[in-house]
C-alpha cells in the first residue's frame, strides 16, 4: 500500500510554503519602513488640497 502523505520535514515540492513564509516575514518590515518615511502621507495631503482647490474653482465659476 502506497503512502500518499507528505514527507516529514520542511520540503515543499511546489515551493509555495517557502514563498508564503518569505512574504509574511518581510511584510512587517515593509509596512514599518513605509510608515516612517512619510512620503505617502504628504502625497495624500497634497491630493486633498488640489481636489478642494478644483472644487472651489468650479463652484466659483458656476456661481460667479
Residue pairs with C-beta under 8 A, 6 or more apart in sequence:
10 17
12 18
34 40
